[in-house]
Amino acid sequence: MTQLDPQEQQQPDDSQPIPRALLIVFGLAALLLAGALLYYAYGRLTTGDETNELLESIPSFSGTTESGGVAPIQPDFSNVPQAGDPAPDFELATLSGETARLSDFRGRPVILNFWATWCAPCRLEMPELERAQAGFDADDGPIVLTVNQQDSAELVGEFFDEVGLSLPALLDSKGEVGTTYGAFFLPTTVIVGPDGTVAAVHRGMISRDQLDEYLSAIPPSEGS
């Protein structure tokens, strides 16, 4: 009987598959990198026009079917309020069980912040909005209205308690107001002037400096 060479018996098998755990680690790393890149680009969006330009440059948002795939739905910003347009009035339930209308705050700047509890950038910017509100005049200064998108009142309440927020919380349970204002990406902030006209639209996280810049651009005759 032919004896096998011991070296041949111990020769490693190069065809062994990569361990599953290692594949998972590589996959998570790739997802985190992609998420970071999207977050960076997303947070830099400031106007509806810039958003449309960016989306048109990305094949997955361009509506093209050249690759043979199904064209995804492209958000349509053409029929949503832009700077200079009248801000559509609305009525929503609040976390405290009351109702609030946009028109209730006519005569002072209104900062509409569309957000959700599952939105990480929303969670990061919410304390900044809380600090901003604390610095505004309580009587006729700007007011921040957080407009939650389709979360339950329980989730919103838990989040507000967790972060220690006292901002007005409006519940857009069906997302209809968010759709009207073009809040297809979260967070989206719409600043309405005292005269009820949209002063600015900001898509992505908003900083205090950016917020102050938008507010300072409102003509003194309207903002004071």
Summary of the structure (lengths in Angstrom):
residues: 224
radius of gyration: 24.6
end to end distance: 102.0
largest distance: 103.8
contacts: 580
relative contact order: 0.15
helix: 41%
strand: 17%
